[in-house]
Amino acid sequence: MKTSAKVGALSALGIILSASGYEVYSRNVENQKDEIACVTVHSRDAVIAVEKDLLNKSHTEMFGKNRITLGSLLFHNESVAKNGTRIIVPFTFASHRGQSEFQAVVRCSNLQDIEYDKL
């Protein structure tokens, strides 16, 4: 194998290892930010963020074409809980088809980062 090929292969390997190391470091920094934020953020802030998100954005993939109003949402404030770097916000959505139970998973360091799960 030529020297230039060896140098090229080693350079490529170095770049891959550097990128992998940066990815791991970035995840650790994000987790640290989330852990610190979870200490200071209040559960009520997460409930308010979920309420605003549901009222202001259409989530047709989760709720269909149903119009979400404040009257169609019931938040279970007593069951809101911190879980690692997330806050779990359970709620009931009432539509003309009946009621369905959901939970919102809110990232502590970014209250606009919300995922929804049907229970």
N, CA, C and O atoms as a Tinker XYZ file with bonds, in Angstrom:
   476  protein
     1  N      0.846000   -1.169000    0.000000    73     2
     2  CA     0.000000    0.000000    0.000000    64     1     3
     3  C      0.893000    1.233000    0.000000    63     2     4     5
     4  O      1.871000    1.309000    0.744000    81     3
     5  N      0.548000    2.179000   -0.829000    73     3     6
     6  CA     1.339000    3.400000   -0.927000    64     5     7
     7  C      1.193000    4.239000    0.329000    63     6     8     9
     8  O      0.200000    4.149000    1.052000    81     7
     9  N      2.199000    5.051000    0.566000    73     7    10
    10  CA     2.198000    5.929000    1.733000    64     9    11
    11  C      1.043000    6.920000    1.666000    63    10    12    13
    12  O      0.401000    7.192000    2.680000    81    11
    13  N      0.777000    7.457000    0.489000    73    11    14
    14  CA    -0.311000    8.436000    0.364000    64    13    15
    15  C     -1.671000    7.793000    0.661000    63    14    16    17
    16  O     -2.551000    8.447000    1.219000    81    15
    17  N     -1.848000    6.536000    0.299000    73    15    18
    18  CA    -3.099000    5.834000    0.595000    64    17    19
    19  C     -3.243000    5.615000    2.097000    63    18    20    21
    20  O     -4.332000    5.752000    2.654000    81    19
    21  N     -2.119000    5.271000    2.753000    73    19    22
    22  CA    -2.146000    5.071000    4.206000    64    21    23
    23  C     -2.496000    6.373000    4.922000    63    22    24    25
    24  O     -3.296000    6.385000    5.857000    81    23
    25  N     -1.886000    7.464000    4.469000    73    23    26
    26  CA    -2.150000    8.772000    5.074000    64    25    27
    27  C     -3.622000    9.149000    4.872000    63    26    28    29
    28  O     -4.268000    9.653000    5.791000    81    27
    29  N     -4.137000    8.908000    3.690000    73    27    30
    30  CA    -5.543000    9.208000    3.405000    64    29    31
    31  C     -6.481000    8.384000    4.269000    63    30    32    33
    32  O     -7.462000    8.905000    4.801000    81    31
    33  N     -6.182000    7.093000    4.411000    73    31    34
    34  CA    -7.021000    6.217000    5.231000    64    33    35
    35  C     -6.977000    6.643000    6.693000    63    34    36    37
    36  O     -8.009000    6.672000    7.364000    81    35
    37  N     -5.794000    6.971000    7.186000    73    35    38
    38  CA    -5.665000    7.418000    8.575000    64    37    39
    39  C     -6.373000    8.756000    8.792000    63    38    40    41
    40  O     -6.978000    8.977000    9.842000    81    39
    41  N     -6.299000    9.638000    7.811000    73    39    42
    42  CA    -6.996000   10.926000    7.919000    64    41    43
    43  C     -8.509000   10.720000    7.986000    63    42    44    45
    44  O     -9.194000   11.343000    8.797000    81    43
    45  N     -9.018000    9.847000    7.132000    73    43    46
    46  CA   -10.456000    9.560000    7.130000    64    45    47
    47  C    -10.885000    8.952000    8.463000    63    46    48    49
    48  O    -11.929000    9.311000    9.006000    81    47
    49  N    -10.081000    8.035000    8.987000    73    47    50
    50  CA   -10.372000    7.425000   10.280000    64    49    51
    51  C    -10.368000    8.472000   11.388000    63    50    52    53
    52  O    -11.220000    8.447000   12.276000    81    51
    53  N     -9.414000    9.384000   11.332000    73    51    54
    54  CA    -9.343000   10.459000   12.328000    64    53    55
    55  C    -10.563000   11.356000   12.290000    63    54    56    57
    56  O    -11.079000   11.754000   13.335000    81    55
    57  N    -11.027000   11.677000   11.096000    73    55    58
    58  CA   -12.213000   12.522000   10.949000    64    57    59
    59  C    -13.443000   11.812000   11.511000    63    58    60    61
    60  O    -14.255000   12.427000   12.202000    81    59
    61  N    -13.581000   10.529000   11.218000    73    59    62
    62  CA   -14.723000    9.756000   11.721000    64    61    63
    63  C    -14.703000    9.696000   13.242000    63    62    64    65
    64  O    -15.735000    9.895000   13.882000    81    63
    65  N    -13.546000    9.426000   13.823000    73    63    66
    66  CA   -13.437000    9.362000   15.283000    64    65    67
    67  C    -13.714000   10.721000   15.922000    63    66    68    69
    68  O    -14.356000   10.795000   16.969000    81    67
    69  N    -13.236000   11.788000   15.300000    73    67    70
    70  CA   -13.491000   13.130000   15.830000    64    69    71
    71  C    -14.982000   13.457000   15.798000    63    70    72    73
    72  O    -15.521000   14.003000   16.761000    81    71
    73  N    -15.641000   13.128000   14.705000    73    71    74
    74  CA   -17.076000   13.387000   14.583000    64    73    75
    75  C    -17.863000   12.579000   15.614000    63    74    76    77
    76  O    -18.813000   13.087000   16.210000    81    75
    77  N    -17.472000   11.336000   15.822000    73    75    78
    78  CA   -18.146000   10.501000   16.822000    64    77    79
    79  C    -17.958000   11.068000   18.222000    63    78    80    81
    80  O    -18.902000   11.114000   19.010000    81    79
    81  N    -16.754000   11.495000   18.525000    73    79    82
    82  CA   -16.480000   12.089000   19.834000    64    81    83
    83  C    -17.282000   13.352000   20.058000    63    82    84    85
    84  O    -17.795000   13.573000   21.155000    81    83
    85  N    -17.397000   14.180000   19.045000    73    83    86
    86  CA   -18.175000   15.413000   19.155000    64    85    87
    87  C    -19.648000   15.096000   19.399000    63    86    88    89
    88  O    -20.305000   15.759000   20.202000    81    87
    89  N    -20.164000   14.084000   18.707000    73    87    90
    90  CA   -21.571000   13.688000   18.876000    64    89    91
    91  C    -21.841000   13.252000   20.312000    63    90    92    93
    92  O    -22.840000   13.658000   20.905000    81    91
    93  N    -20.966000   12.437000   20.869000    73    91    94
    94  CA   -21.125000   11.980000   22.256000    64    93    95
    95  C    -21.031000   13.164000   23.213000    63    94    96    97
    96  O    -21.818000   13.261000   24.156000    81    95
    97  N    -20.082000   14.059000   22.982000    73    95    98
    98  CA   -19.916000   15.244000   23.830000    64    97    99
    99  C    -21.165000   16.127000   23.774000    63    98   100   101
   100  O    -21.624000   16.618000   24.805000    81    99
   101  N    -21.709000   16.327000   22.582000    73    99   102
   102  CA   -22.901000   17.171000   22.417000    64   101   103
   103  C    -24.091000   16.594000   23.168000    63   102   104   105
   104  O    -24.851000   17.332000   23.796000    81   103
   105  N    -24.255000   15.275000   23.106000    73   103   106
   106  CA   -25.360000   14.642000   23.831000    64   105   107
   107  C    -25.201000   14.833000   25.330000    63   106   108   109
   108  O    -26.177000   15.102000   26.030000    81   107
   109  N    -23.977000   14.695000   25.827000    73   107   110
   110  CA   -23.735000   14.882000   27.255000    64   109   111
   111  C    -24.056000   16.305000   27.684000    63   110   112   113
   112  O    -24.648000   16.514000   28.743000    81   111
   113  N    -23.674000   17.286000   26.874000    73   111   114
   114  CA   -23.961000   18.688000   27.190000    64   113   115
   115  C    -25.467000   18.922000   27.205000    63   114   116   117
   116  O    -25.977000   19.601000   28.096000    81   115
   117  N    -26.185000   18.365000   26.227000    73   115   118
   118  CA   -27.644000   18.513000   26.177000    64   117   119
   119  C    -28.294000   17.880000   27.407000    63   118   120   121
   120  O    -29.198000   18.465000   28.004000    81   119
   121  N    -27.835000   16.689000   27.784000    73   119   122
   122  CA   -28.393000   16.033000   28.971000    64   121   123
   123  C    -28.133000   16.850000   30.227000    63   122   124   125
   124  O    -28.998000   16.938000   31.098000    81   123
   125  N    -26.949000   17.448000   30.329000    73   123   126
   126  CA   -26.640000   18.286000   31.490000    64   125   127
   127  C    -27.561000   19.501000   31.536000    63   126   128   129
   128  O    -28.050000   19.869000   32.604000    81   127
   129  N    -27.801000   20.123000   30.387000    73   127   130
   130  CA   -28.711000   21.276000   30.328000    64   129   131
   131  C    -30.110000   20.865000   30.766000    63   130   132   133
   132  O    -30.768000   21.579000   31.522000    81   131
   133  N    -30.563000   19.696000   30.281000    73   131   134
   134  CA   -31.891000   19.213000   30.653000    64   133   135
   135  C    -31.976000   18.927000   32.146000    63   134   136   137
   136  O    -32.969000   19.274000   32.786000    81   135
   137  N    -30.949000   18.301000   32.708000    73   135   138
   138  CA   -30.959000   17.982000   34.138000    64   137   139
   139  C    -30.995000   19.250000   34.986000    63   138   140   141
   140  O    -31.728000   19.317000   35.972000    81   139
   141  N    -30.215000   20.246000   34.609000    73   139   142
   142  CA   -30.207000   21.518000   35.344000    64   141   143
   143  C    -31.562000   22.208000   35.201000    63   142   144   145
   144  O    -32.105000   22.732000   36.174000    81   143
   145  N    -32.099000   22.204000   33.990000    73   143   146
   146  CA   -33.395000   22.852000   33.754000    64   145   147
   147  C    -34.507000   22.161000   34.538000    63   146   148   149
   148  O    -35.414000   22.831000   35.031000    81   147
   149  N    -34.458000   20.845000   34.662000    73   147   150
   150  CA   -35.513000   20.119000   35.381000    64   149   151
   151  C    -35.547000   20.470000   36.859000    63   150   152   153
   152  O    -36.588000   20.351000   37.504000    81   151
   153  N    -34.431000   20.897000   37.389000    73   151   154
   154  CA   -34.404000   21.301000   38.796000    64   153   155
   155  C    -35.154000   22.617000   38.974000    63   154   156   157
   156  O    -35.818000   22.827000   39.989000    81   155
   157  N    -35.047000   23.498000   37.989000    73   155   158
   158  CA   -35.604000   24.845000   38.134000    64   157   159
   159  C    -36.988000   25.030000   37.512000    63   158   160   161
   160  O    -37.726000   25.924000   37.928000    81   159
   161  N    -37.355000   24.218000   36.540000    73   159   162
   162  CA   -38.644000   24.402000   35.867000    64   161   163
   163  C    -39.768000   23.841000   36.746000    63   162   164   165
   164  O    -39.599000   22.830000   37.426000    81   163
   165  N    -40.907000   24.518000   36.714000    73   163   166
   166  CA   -42.069000   24.097000   37.493000    64   165   167
   167  C    -43.014000   23.288000   36.613000    63   166   168   169
   168  O    -43.132000   23.545000   35.415000    81   167
   169  N    -43.672000   22.332000   37.202000    73   167   170
   170  CA   -44.618000   21.496000   36.462000    64   169   171
   171  C    -45.705000   22.339000   35.808000    63   170   172   173
   172  O    -46.141000   22.038000   34.696000    81   171
   173  N    -46.137000   23.376000   36.481000    73   171   174
   174  CA   -47.185000   24.259000   35.948000    64   173   175
   175  C    -46.735000   24.914000   34.638000    63   174   176   177
   176  O    -47.548000   25.115000   33.736000    81   175
   177  N    -45.445000   25.245000   34.531000    73   175   178
   178  CA   -44.916000   25.826000   33.290000    64   177   179
   179  C    -45.071000   24.843000   32.129000    63   178   180   181
   180  O    -45.385000   25.245000   31.009000    81   179
   181  N    -44.850000   23.569000   32.397000    73   179   182
   182  CA   -44.999000   22.552000   31.356000    64   181   183
   183  C    -46.460000   22.422000   30.933000    63   182   184   185
   184  O    -46.749000   22.288000   29.744000    81   183
   185  N    -47.376000   22.461000   31.887000    73   183   186
   186  CA   -48.809000   22.380000   31.572000    64   185   187
   187  C    -49.218000   23.567000   30.696000    63   186   188   189
   188  O    -49.943000   23.396000   29.716000    81   187
   189  N    -48.762000   24.751000   31.043000    73   187   190
   190  CA   -49.077000   25.952000   30.259000    64   189   191
   191  C    -48.512000   25.830000   28.846000    63   190   192   193
   192  O    -49.176000   26.200000   27.878000    81   191
   193  N    -47.282000   25.309000   28.724000    73   191   194
   194  CA   -46.664000   25.143000   27.404000    64   193   195
   195  C    -47.458000   24.156000   26.552000    63   194   196   197
   196  O    -47.653000   24.388000   25.359000    81   195
   197  N    -47.913000   23.064000   27.148000    73   195   198
   198  CA   -48.709000   22.075000   26.412000    64   197   199
   199  C    -50.043000   22.683000   25.989000    63   198   200   201
   200  O    -50.476000   22.509000   24.850000    81   199
   201  N    -50.683000   23.388000   26.894000    73   199   202
   202  CA   -51.964000   24.034000   26.585000    64   201   203
   203  C    -51.816000   24.989000   25.399000    63   202   204   205
   204  O    -52.619000   24.949000   24.466000    81   203
   205  N    -50.803000   25.838000   25.433000    73   203   206
   206  CA   -50.573000   26.783000   24.328000    64   205   207
   207  C    -50.291000   26.046000   23.030000    63   206   208   209
   208  O    -50.799000   26.424000   21.974000    81   207
   209  N    -49.477000   24.989000   23.105000    73   207   210
   210  CA   -49.125000   24.226000   21.911000    64   209   211
   211  C    -50.370000   23.592000   21.292000    63   210   212   213
   212  O    -50.561000   23.647000   20.078000    81   211
   213  N    -51.201000   22.999000   22.117000    73   211   214
   214  CA   -52.412000   22.349000   21.604000    64   213   215
   215  C    -53.395000   23.347000   21.007000    63   214   216   217
   216  O    -54.038000   23.054000   19.999000    81   215
   217  N    -53.517000   24.510000   21.614000    73   215   218
   218  CA   -54.472000   25.507000   21.131000    64   217   219
   219  C    -53.979000   26.253000   19.896000    63   218   220   221
   220  O    -54.785000   26.717000   19.090000    81   219
   221  N    -52.659000   26.372000   19.740000    73   219   222
   222  CA   -52.111000   27.188000   18.655000    64   221   223
   223  C    -51.637000   26.399000   17.438000    63   222   224   225
   224  O    -51.482000   26.976000   16.362000    81   223
   225  N    -51.404000   25.108000   17.581000    73   223   226
   226  CA   -50.916000   24.299000   16.462000    64   225   227
   227  C    -51.899000   23.174000   16.194000    63   226   228   229
   228  O    -52.510000   22.626000   17.112000    81   227
   229  N    -52.040000   22.839000   14.917000    73   227   230
   230  CA   -52.889000   21.686000   14.603000    64   229   231
   231  C    -52.023000   20.428000   14.664000    63   230   232   233
   232  O    -50.958000   20.363000   14.050000    81   231
   233  N    -52.480000   19.466000   15.390000    73   231   234
   234  CA   -51.778000   18.187000   15.522000    64   233   235
   235  C    -52.663000   17.104000   14.920000    63   234   236   237
   236  O    -53.116000   16.195000   15.615000    81   235
   237  N    -52.902000   17.216000   13.614000    73   235   238
   238  CA   -53.840000   16.312000   12.952000    64   237   239
   239  C    -53.385000   14.862000   13.008000    63   238   240   241
   240  O    -54.223000   13.959000   13.005000    81   239
   241  N    -52.077000   14.615000   13.059000    73   239   242
   242  CA   -51.595000   13.237000   13.117000    64   241   243
   243  C    -52.003000   12.560000   14.424000    63   242   244   245
   244  O    -52.100000   11.334000   14.480000    81   243
   245  N    -52.241000   13.336000   15.462000    73   243   246
   246  CA   -52.604000   12.780000   16.766000    64   245   247
   247  C    -54.096000   12.939000   17.063000    63   246   248   249
   248  O    -54.722000   12.025000   17.599000    81   247
   249  N    -54.662000   14.083000   16.720000    73   247   250
   250  CA   -56.034000   14.389000   17.117000    64   249   251
   251  C    -57.005000   14.450000   15.943000    63   250   252   253
   252  O    -58.177000   14.775000   16.132000    81   251
   253  N    -56.544000   14.145000   14.751000    73   251   254
   254  CA   -57.402000   14.202000   13.576000    64   253   255
   255  C    -57.761000   15.642000   13.245000    63   254   256   257
   256  O    -56.999000   16.565000   13.536000    81   255
   257  N    -58.911000   15.825000   12.644000    73   255   258
   258  CA   -59.334000   17.172000   12.257000    64   257   259
   259  C    -60.153000   17.850000   13.347000    63   258   260   261
   260  O    -60.723000   18.919000   13.127000    81   259
   261  N    -60.210000   17.233000   14.513000    73   259   262
   262  CA   -60.962000   17.823000   15.620000    64   261   263
   263  C    -60.359000   19.160000   16.016000    63   262   264   265
   264  O    -59.140000   19.319000   16.089000    81   263
   265  N    -61.230000   20.103000   16.266000    73   263   266
   266  CA   -60.772000   21.418000   16.714000    64   265   267
   267  C    -60.561000   21.356000   18.216000    63   266   268   269
   268  O    -61.468000   21.005000   18.971000    81   267
   269  N    -59.369000   21.698000   18.634000    73   267   270
   270  CA   -59.040000   21.669000   20.055000    64   269   271
   271  C    -59.362000   23.031000   20.658000    63   270   272   273
   272  O    -58.895000   24.063000   20.178000    81   271
   273  N    -60.158000   23.016000   21.705000    73   271   274
   274  CA   -60.502000   24.239000   22.432000    64   273   275
   275  C    -60.140000   24.029000   23.898000    63   274   276   277
   276  O    -59.884000   22.907000   24.334000    81   275
   277  N    -60.123000   25.109000   24.636000    73   275   278
   278  CA   -59.824000   25.015000   26.061000    64   277   279
   279  C    -60.845000   24.129000   26.773000    63   278   280   281
   280  O    -60.505000   23.412000   27.714000    81   279
   281  N    -62.089000   24.182000   26.321000    73   279   282
   282  CA   -63.137000   23.364000   26.921000    64   281   283
   283  C    -63.022000   21.881000   26.611000    63   282   284   285
   284  O    -63.612000   21.056000   27.309000    81   283
   285  N    -62.265000   21.529000   25.568000    73   283   286
   286  CA   -62.124000   20.114000   25.209000    64   285   287
   287  C    -60.914000   19.460000   25.875000    63   286   288   289
   288  O    -60.656000   18.275000   25.666000    81   287
   289  N    -60.178000   20.222000   26.669000    73   287   290
   290  CA   -58.984000   19.699000   27.341000    64   289   291
   291  C    -59.182000   19.654000   28.847000    63   290   292   293
   292  O    -59.705000   20.593000   29.447000    81   291
   293  N    -58.762000   18.558000   29.443000    73   291   294
   294  CA   -58.750000   18.446000   30.895000    64   293   295
   295  C    -57.366000   17.950000   31.300000    63   294   296   297
   296  O    -57.007000   16.802000   31.038000    81   295
   297  N    -56.598000   18.818000   31.934000    73   295   298
   298  CA   -55.258000   18.449000   32.384000    64   297   299
   299  C    -55.345000   17.817000   33.765000    63   298   300   301
   300  O    -56.059000   18.307000   34.640000    81   299
   301  N    -54.621000   16.739000   33.951000    73   299   302
   302  CA   -54.584000   16.024000   35.226000    64   301   303
   303  C    -53.380000   16.536000   36.021000    63   302   304   305
   304  O    -52.355000   15.864000   36.132000    81   303
   305  N    -53.534000   17.742000   36.569000    73   303   306
   306  CA   -52.423000   18.432000   37.238000    64   305   307
   307  C    -51.811000   17.623000   38.371000    63   306   308   309
   308  O    -50.606000   17.707000   38.609000    81   307
   309  N    -52.623000   16.843000   39.070000    73   307   310
   310  CA   -52.107000   16.067000   40.191000    64   309   311
   311  C    -51.188000   14.929000   39.731000    63   310   312   313
   312  O    -50.433000   14.382000   40.534000    81   311
   313  N    -51.249000   14.573000   38.453000    73   311   314
   314  CA   -50.432000   13.481000   37.920000    64   313   315
   315  C    -49.231000   13.955000   37.114000    63   314   316   317
   316  O    -48.468000   13.129000   36.613000    81   315
   317  N    -49.045000   15.261000   36.979000    73   315   318
   318  CA   -47.880000   15.784000   36.256000    64   317   319
   319  C    -46.632000   15.387000   37.036000    63   318   320   321
   320  O    -46.568000   15.565000   38.253000    81   319
   321  N    -45.634000   14.844000   36.322000    73   319   322
   322  CA   -44.446000   14.345000   37.015000    64   321   323
   323  C    -43.192000   14.563000   36.183000    63   322   324   325
   324  O    -43.222000   14.502000   34.954000    81   323
   325  N    -42.098000   14.815000   36.872000    73   323   326
   326  CA   -40.793000   14.898000   36.218000    64   325   327
   327  C    -40.251000   13.481000   36.082000    63   326   328   329
   328  O    -40.324000   12.677000   37.011000    81   327
   329  N    -39.710000   13.197000   34.914000    73   327   330
   330  CA   -39.167000   11.875000   34.631000    64   329   331
   331  C    -37.829000   12.061000   33.932000    63   330   332   333
   332  O    -37.778000   12.180000   32.707000    81   331
   333  N    -36.758000   12.087000   34.693000    73   331   334
   334  CA   -35.437000   12.314000   34.123000    64   333   335
   335  C    -35.319000   13.734000   33.612000    63   334   336   337
   336  O    -35.386000   14.688000   34.387000    81   335
   337  N    -35.144000   13.877000   32.306000    73   335   338
   338  CA   -34.986000   15.198000   31.702000    64   337   339
   339  C    -36.269000   15.666000   31.008000    63   338   340   341
   340  O    -36.242000   16.587000   30.191000    81   339
   341  N    -37.372000   15.032000   31.337000    73   339   342
   342  CA   -38.666000   15.355000   30.734000    64   341   343
   343  C    -39.721000   15.545000   31.821000    63   342   344   345
   344  O    -39.561000   15.087000   32.952000    81   343
   345  N    -40.796000   16.228000   31.455000    73   343   346
   346  CA   -41.959000   16.361000   32.329000    64   345   347
   347  C    -43.133000   15.712000   31.600000    63   346   348   349
   348  O    -43.407000   16.026000   30.442000    81   347
   349  N    -43.817000   14.810000   32.286000    73   347   350
   350  CA   -44.959000   14.103000   31.716000    64   349   351
   351  C    -46.233000   14.832000   32.145000    63   350   352   353
   352  O    -46.485000   15.017000   33.335000    81   351
   353  N    -47.033000   15.244000   31.154000    73   351   354
   354  CA   -48.272000   15.987000   31.413000    64   353   355
   355  C    -49.444000   15.169000   30.864000    63   354   356   357
   356  O    -49.695000   15.192000   29.659000    81   355
   357  N    -50.167000   14.444000   31.733000    73   355   358
   358  CA   -51.326000   13.681000   31.261000    64   357   359
   359  C    -52.552000   14.586000   31.094000    63   358   360   361
   360  O    -52.757000   15.523000   31.866000    81   359
   361  N    -53.359000   14.288000   30.075000    73   359   362
   362  CA   -54.571000   15.076000   29.856000    64   361   363
   363  C    -55.605000   14.251000   29.108000    63   362   364   365
   364  O    -55.289000   13.240000   28.481000    81   363
   365  N    -56.836000   14.706000   29.191000    73   363   366
   366  CA   -57.952000   14.091000   28.480000    64   365   367
   367  C    -58.415000   15.064000   27.406000    63   366   368   369
   368  O    -58.551000   16.263000   27.649000    81   367
   369  N    -58.656000   14.526000   26.211000    73   367   370
   370  CA   -59.188000   15.319000   25.104000    64   369   371
   371  C    -60.594000   14.810000   24.799000    63   370   372   373
   372  O    -60.784000   13.632000   24.495000    81   371
   373  N    -61.566000   15.695000   24.882000    73   371   374
   374  CA   -62.960000   15.338000   24.610000    64   373   375
   375  C    -63.358000   15.876000   23.240000    63   374   376   377
   376  O    -63.167000   17.055000   22.941000    81   375
   377  N    -63.912000   14.998000   22.420000    73   375   378
   378  CA   -64.409000   15.403000   21.102000    64   377   379
   379  C    -65.805000   14.814000   20.926000    63   378   380   381
   380  O    -66.334000   14.175000   21.835000    81   379
   381  N    -66.391000   15.029000   19.768000    73   379   382
   382  CA   -67.733000   14.498000   19.510000    64   381   383
   383  C    -67.742000   12.967000   19.503000    63   382   384   385
   384  O    -68.805000   12.359000   19.628000    81   383
   385  N    -66.582000   12.343000   19.360000    73   383   386
   386  CA   -66.472000   10.881000   19.368000    64   385   387
   387  C    -66.281000   10.307000   20.769000    63   386   388   389
   388  O    -66.300000    9.089000   20.947000    81   387
   389  N    -66.101000   11.161000   21.749000    73   387   390
   390  CA   -65.861000   10.685000   23.110000    64   389   391
   391  C    -64.568000   11.252000   23.668000    63   390   392   393
   392  O    -64.013000   12.219000   23.145000    81   391
   393  N    -64.106000   10.635000   24.733000    73   391   394
   394  CA   -62.895000   11.111000   25.390000    64   393   395
   395  C    -61.737000   10.164000   25.119000    63   394   396   397
   396  O    -61.920000    8.952000   25.008000    81   395
   397  N    -60.539000   10.738000   25.015000    73   395   398
   398  CA   -59.319000    9.960000   24.845000    64   397   399
   399  C    -58.268000   10.485000   25.806000    63   398   400   401
   400  O    -58.192000   11.683000   26.077000    81   399
   401  N    -57.460000    9.564000   26.316000    73   399   402
   402  CA   -56.389000    9.920000   27.250000    64   401   403
   403  C    -55.073000   10.057000   26.492000    63   402   404   405
   404  O    -54.739000    9.228000   25.646000    81   403
   405  N    -54.340000   11.108000   26.807000    73   403   406
   406  CA   -53.051000   11.375000   26.184000    64   405   407
   407  C    -52.052000   11.792000   27.249000    63   406   408   409
   408  O    -52.409000   12.085000   28.390000    81   407
   409  N    -50.803000   11.808000   26.845000    73   407   410
   410  CA   -49.785000   12.438000   27.671000    64   409   411
   411  C    -48.863000   13.238000   26.765000    63   410   412   413
   412  O    -48.549000   12.833000   25.646000    81   411
   413  N    -48.447000   14.367000   27.273000    73   411   414
   414  CA   -47.454000   15.187000   26.589000    64   413   415
   415  C    -46.131000   14.960000   27.307000    63   414   416   417
   416  O    -46.080000   14.914000   28.536000    81   415
   417  N    -45.070000   14.821000   26.534000    73   415   418
   418  CA   -43.732000   14.655000   27.089000    64   417   419
   419  C    -42.963000   15.918000   26.726000    63   418   420   421
   420  O    -42.659000   16.160000   25.557000    81   419
   421  N    -42.652000   16.720000   27.741000    73   419   422
   422  CA   -42.058000   18.043000   27.544000    64   421   423
   423  C    -40.601000   18.007000   27.980000    63   422   424   425
   424  O    -40.281000   17.533000   29.070000    81   423
   425  N    -39.728000   18.507000   27.126000    73   423   426
   426  CA   -38.302000   18.573000   27.461000    64   425   427
   427  C    -38.066000   19.736000   28.419000    63   426   428   429
   428  O    -38.507000   20.857000   28.166000    81   427
   429  N    -37.371000   19.464000   29.516000    73   427   430
   430  CA   -37.175000   20.480000   30.564000    64   429   431
   431  C    -36.441000   21.724000   30.061000    63   430   432   433
   432  O    -36.794000   22.841000   30.438000    81   431
   433  N    -35.432000   21.547000   29.221000    73   431   434
   434  CA   -34.631000   22.696000   28.792000    64   433   435
   435  C    -35.258000   23.460000   27.632000    63   434   436   437
   436  O    -34.774000   24.530000   27.264000    81   435
   437  N    -36.328000   22.922000   27.052000    73   435   438
   438  CA   -37.006000   23.603000   25.949000    64   437   439
   439  C    -38.484000   23.232000   26.015000    63   438   440   441
   440  O    -38.895000   22.200000   25.484000    81   439
   441  N    -39.269000   24.061000   26.658000    73   439   442
   442  CA   -40.681000   23.745000   26.877000    64   441   443
   443  C    -41.498000   23.728000   25.588000    63   442   444   445
   444  O    -42.669000   23.350000   25.615000    81   443
   445  N    -40.912000   24.126000   24.468000    73   443   446
   446  CA   -41.605000   24.041000   23.183000    64   445   447
   447  C    -41.321000   22.706000   22.495000    63   446   448   449
   448  O    -41.917000   22.410000   21.459000    81   447
   449  N    -40.427000   21.902000   23.052000    73   447   450
   450  CA   -40.115000   20.576000   22.515000    64   449   451
   451  C    -41.063000   19.581000   23.185000    63   450   452   453
   452  O    -40.787000   19.077000   24.274000    81   451
   453  N    -42.186000   19.307000   22.512000    73   451   454
   454  CA   -43.261000   18.507000   23.099000    64   453   455
   455  C    -43.608000   17.355000   22.155000    63   454   456   457
   456  O    -43.757000   17.542000   20.948000    81   455
   457  N    -43.729000   16.173000   22.730000    73   455   458
   458  CA   -44.191000   14.999000   21.993000    64   457   459
   459  C    -45.472000   14.508000   22.656000    63   458   460   461
   460  O    -45.646000   14.645000   23.867000    81   459
   461  N    -46.372000   13.932000   21.849000    73   459   462
   462  CA   -47.649000   13.460000   22.369000    64   461   463
   463  C    -47.775000   11.961000   22.161000    63   462   464   465
   464  O    -47.368000   11.421000   21.133000    81   463
   465  N    -48.352000   11.297000   23.166000    73   463   466
   466  CA   -48.617000    9.860000   23.099000    64   465   467
   467  C    -50.053000    9.613000   23.524000    63   466   468   469
   468  O    -50.543000   10.205000   24.485000    81   467
   469  N    -50.721000    8.727000   22.789000    73   467   470
   470  CA   -52.065000    8.318000   23.202000    64   469   471
   471  C    -51.910000    7.176000   24.195000    63   470   472   473
   472  O    -51.125000    6.253000   23.977000    81   471
   473  N    -52.658000    7.247000   25.278000    73   471   474
   474  CA   -52.575000    6.209000   26.314000    64   473   475
   475  C    -53.640000    5.149000   26.118000    63   474   476
   476  O    -53.718000    4.200000   26.897000    81   475
